[in-house]
Amino acid sequence: MGINVLIGNSNLDAETLATEVEKNVKELPEFIEKTVSWGKTFLLQIEIAIILFIILKKITNMVLKTIGKVLDRSKIDEGVSRFLLSLIKVLCYILIVVIILQSVGYKAATITATLTAIIGSAGLTIGLALQGSLQNFLYYLFLKILSSELPP
């Protein structure tokens, strides 16, 4: 019945009240044990998530440095290479978040569906808000990529 019954029902006599209190006191060690067990599991998951984040961030930085060196050697414009590096960086961080959430216990389908909805709505919003500017930027990227591949 719990404490709510004790507080909410003032028609209880002293014997019933004592029985309820005794029952709640007997359940207290079990409640504390479950809470401590849950706390240990939660802290372990947090530690795993932090360790994974540190490792994956270092791997991401190494990958970005390698891609940056490859783009510097190529004849792609600096603006295009910075844009590509930023895009790859964002995708890597999204992947890191998905990996960490899966390691903590979230299901992949839930994470994927949620991220797809968020990215889709954000992309649509940004696309509609910056329609003209985004079109000009994409033309710029397209021309820079083609001009670096065409002979002079």
Secondary structure, DSSP 8 states (H G I E B T S, - for coil): --HHHHHH-TT--HHHHHHHHHHHHHHHHHHHHHHHHHHHHHHHHHHHHHHHHHHHHHHHHHHHHHHHHHHHHS---HHHHHHHHHHHHHHHHHHHHHHHHHHHT--HHHHHHHHHHHHHHHHHHHHHHTHHHHHHHHHHHHHHHHHHHS--
